[in-house]
C-alpha cells in the first residue's frame, strides 16, 4: 500500500532529525531529506513554506519532544538515581546500535553557526531548557533544594552531551560509562545528604 499524502510531511521531519543526528545541520539540504525520506519533491514547499530552515526547526522540535518524553517517563521512577542510570544506559544503547553514528540532533544545531537562521539556536536552547526543567523537577520532588536541583539538571545534560560527543570520536562507550558512574555517585551523595534527609520524597 502506498503512503498517504499526509505521511510525506512526517517522513521528511523524521528524516531531517535522523540526518541531523548523523551528519549535522550543515549537511542538511532539501534534496538530501527528499532522498532519505522518499517524499515527493512537490510536497516540500506545501508543507514547509519556510524551506530548509523550517524543516530543520521542526526536526529539532521533534527530537526534543522525543527525548523529553524519555526523561519525563524516567522521572516517574521512585528512585531518582535509578532513573538517571536508566537514561544514561539508553543513550549508551543508542550509540552502540548506530555504530556510534547517531549523536544528538540538538547539539548538531547548537554548535553550528546559523547567522541566516538564528531561530535554530533559540529552538535548541529551548529544548535544553525543557530537558533541564524535567530533571530539576525530579530532584526537587526527591527533596533537593530548588537551586541545587537546577544546577544538577544542567550539569547532567552537559555531561551527557559531552559524553556522546567523546564516544562518537573514540568509537567507544568508555566516556559514557565513566560519566554515568560519576553522575551516579554524585547524585547518590546529594540525595543522601539532602536537607530533608529521612523524610519521604515530595509527591
N, C-alpha and C positions, 0 to 999 in steps of 0.2 A: 504494500500500500504506500503510495507517495505521501510525503509530509504535507500537512495542511499549510496553506499560505501563511497563517499566523505563526507557524513554527519558525519561519525564517528569521524573525527578529530575535527570538530566544536563542536560536542556534548561533547567530552572529555574536551576541553578547557573551555566550559561553565560550565561543572560540576566541574572542578577544581576551577574555580572562585567562584562558589556557596559554595563549601566546605570550601574554604579559608575564606569566609565571616562569616561562622557559627562556624568553628572548628579550624581555624588557620593553619599555614603551617606545623607544626609538625604532624598534624593528616592526612595529605595528603599522600596517597600511591597509587600506580598504581592500586592495587586491589580495593581500595575504589572508585576511579574515574571510573573504569570499571563498578562496581556495580551500581553506581549512574547514569552513562550515558547510560548503556546498550550497549556500544560499544563492538565489538568483540576483544578478547584478542590479536589475531594475528595482529591487526592494531596498537598496541602500538608502537613497535619499527620501524614500517614502517613510521608512521607519526612523531614519537618523538625519533629519534635515540639517543638523549641526555637523554632519560629516564625521571625520575621524575623531575629532575631539569629543563629540557626544558619545560615540561608541566606546572610547576608552573610559570616559567618565562613568558610563553605565556599567562597564565591566568592573571598575573599581568598586562601585556600589554593590554589585552582585557578590564579588569576592568578600567584601567587608561584611555583608549580611550573613554569608555562609559561616565565616569564622566567628562572628558574633553569636550566631546560633550555637556553635560548638561550645563557646565559652559559657553562654547562659545555661546550656544544659549541664555542663560540668559544675557550675556554681550551685546547682541544686543539691549537690552531694553533701552529706552530713560532715564529712571530713574535708576541710579546705586543702590540706596537704595532699591528700589523695587526688583531689580534683585537679590540682596543678600538675602533679605527677602524670596524670592521665593526659593532660593537654600536651605536655612535652612528648609523651610517648606517641601521641597522634602525629605530631609533626615529624618525629623520627621515622615513623612508618611511611609518611608521605614522601620523604626524601628517598628512602630505600626503594619504595615501589616505583618511583620515577627515575631510578638510577641516578639520583642526585641532579636531575634536570629541573625539577619544579621548585622554585623559590616562592617568595611571597609577592603577589602582584601589586600590593600596596607599596611595598618598598621599591619595586621596579619603577613606579610612577614618582615616588617621593624623591628618589636620588637623582633623577634626571632633570636637566634644565628645560622648563617648559614656558619660556618667555612669551610664546604666542598663545599659550593656553594656561594662564595662572590658576584657573579654577581646578585644574587637575591636582595641583599641590594642596589646595584647600580641601578638596574631596579626600585626599589621602590623610590629611591632618584630622578631618572629621571622623574617619574610620578608626584611626589610632585612638582618638579621644573616646569613642564608643567602647572599644575594647577595654581601655583603662577603667572606664566607669563601671563596666560589668565586673571586672576583677576587684576593684575597690569596694564595690557593694558586697562581694563575697567576704572580704576580710573584715569589713565593718560589721557584717552580720555575725562573724565569729569573734567579735569583741575587741578588735583593734581600733585605736583612735582614728578619727577621720583622716587627719593629715598623714599618719603612718600608712594607712590603707592606700591613699593616693600615691604616695611615694613608692610603695611596694609594687603597686599595679604598673606604674611607669617603668620601674626597674625590670620587672619580669618581661614586659613586652620588648623592651630594649635588648635584654639579654637573649631572649628567644630569637629575635630577628637577627642579631649578630651571630648567633649560633648557626642559624640556617645558612647565612652567607658563608661562614667558615666551612661548614660541612660540604657545601657545593664546591668550594675552592679545593678542599682537601680530598673530596670524594670519599669521605669517611664520616661515620656517625659520632666519632670521638668528641668533637666540640659540643654537640647536643647532649651527649651523655654526661660530660663533665659539668655543663651548665645546669642540667637537671638535678644532679646531685647537690650542687652548691645551693641552688634555689630551694630544694627540699630541706636542707639543713637550716638555711636562713629562715624559712617560713615556719618550720617546726619550732625553732628557738623563739621567734617573735610571738607565736601563739602561746607557747609555754609561759612566757614572761609578760603576757598582756596584762593591762591594769586590772581587768575584772577576772583574773585567774580564779578558777573554781566555780564561776557562775556559768549557767547554761548559755549557749550561743543565742544571739538575738533571733527572733522569728521574723 
